[in-house]
């Protein structure tokens, strides 16, 4: 099992943040299925202010390329992603049209 961590910012607007959280209390079943079917075993999203932090744990069959291709061919996932852009904004340093930016692990307690 591999773990990946990502950051993303929400637009700094209390109403939009509440609405974003409401959507994540009732994520569309097709979106949940696409996440699980891709090999993502666990996913959590945390928020501080307008900063989001996502942890993904994936199985050995997972690949970002396969997930991206599958998502691009799934109309419901595309509809969800387009809707989420209403609330999201890229973090500084993100690429063009890049949402979640993969973070680099810099410390592991078990290494000491």
C-alpha positions in Angstrom: 0.0 0.0 0.0 1.3 3.4 -0.9 0.3 6.8 0.6 0.1 10.1 -1.3 -0.7 13.5 0.2 -2.1 16.5 -1.7 -2.9 20.2 -1.1 -5.5 22.4 -2.6 -7.1 25.7 -1.7 -10.7 26.7 -1.6 -11.9 30.1 -2.5 -11.8 32.1 0.7 -15.5 32.5 1.0 -17.4 31.1 4.0 -20.6 30.3 2.0 -18.6 28.5 -0.7 -16.6 26.6 1.9 -19.9 25.4 3.6 -21.3 24.4 0.3 -18.2 22.5 -0.6 -18.3 20.6 2.7 -22.0 19.9 2.1 -21.2 18.3 -1.2 -18.5 16.1 0.5 -21.1 14.8 2.9 -23.0 13.4 0.0 -20.5 12.6 -2.7 -22.2 11.2 -5.8 -22.1 7.4 -5.8 -20.6 7.3 -9.3 -17.7 9.4 -8.1 -17.1 7.2 -5.1 -17.2 4.1 -7.4 -14.6 5.7 -9.7 -12.3 6.4 -6.8 -12.6 2.8 -5.4 -12.4 1.2 -8.9 -9.1 3.0 -9.6 -7.3 1.3 -6.7 -7.7 4.0 -4.1 -8.3 2.1 -0.8 -8.6 5.1 1.6 -9.0 8.8 1.1 -9.5 11.5 3.7 -9.7 15.3 3.2 -8.9 17.8 6.0 -9.5 21.5 6.0 -7.9 24.4 7.8 -9.3 27.8 6.8 -9.4 27.5 3.0 -6.5 25.0 2.7 -7.4 21.4 2.0 -5.1 18.4 2.7 -5.9 15.0 1.2 -4.4 11.7 2.1 -4.8 8.8 -0.4 -3.8 5.2 0.3 -3.7 3.1 -2.9 -3.2 -0.5 -3.8 -0.4 -1.9 -6.0 -2.6 -1.7 -9.1 -3.2 2.1 -8.8 -1.6 4.5 -11.3 -2.2 8.2 -11.7 -2.2 7.7 -15.5 -5.0 5.1 -15.4 -7.0 7.2 -13.0 -6.7 10.3 -15.1 -7.7 8.4 -18.3 -10.6 6.7 -16.6 -11.8 10.1 -15.1 -11.6 11.8 -18.5 -13.9 9.2 -20.0 -16.4 9.3 -17.2 -19.1 12.0 -17.8 -20.3 12.0 -14.2 -16.8 12.4 -12.8 -16.2 15.3 -15.3 -19.4 16.9 -14.2 -18.4 16.6 -10.5 -14.9 18.0 -11.2 -16.3 20.9 -13.1 -18.7 21.6 -10.3 -15.9 21.5 -7.7 -14.0 24.2 -9.6 -16.7 26.6 -8.4 -15.2 26.2 -4.9 -11.5 25.4 -5.6 -8.5 27.5 -6.6 -5.0 26.1 -7.2 -2.3 26.6 -4.6 0.6 28.8 -5.5 3.0 26.9 -7.8 0.4 24.6 -9.3 0.5 23.9 -13.0 -2.2 25.1 -15.4 -5.5 23.4 -14.7 -3.9 21.5 -11.9 -6.1 21.0 -8.9 -4.7 18.8 -6.1 -0.9 19.3 -5.9 1.1 16.3 -4.7 3.1 17.0 -1.6 6.6 15.8 -0.9 7.2 13.8 2.3 10.1 15.4 4.2 9.9 13.6 7.6 9.0 10.1 8.9 9.3 9.4 12.6 10.0 5.7 12.0 13.3 6.7 10.2 14.7 7.7 13.6 
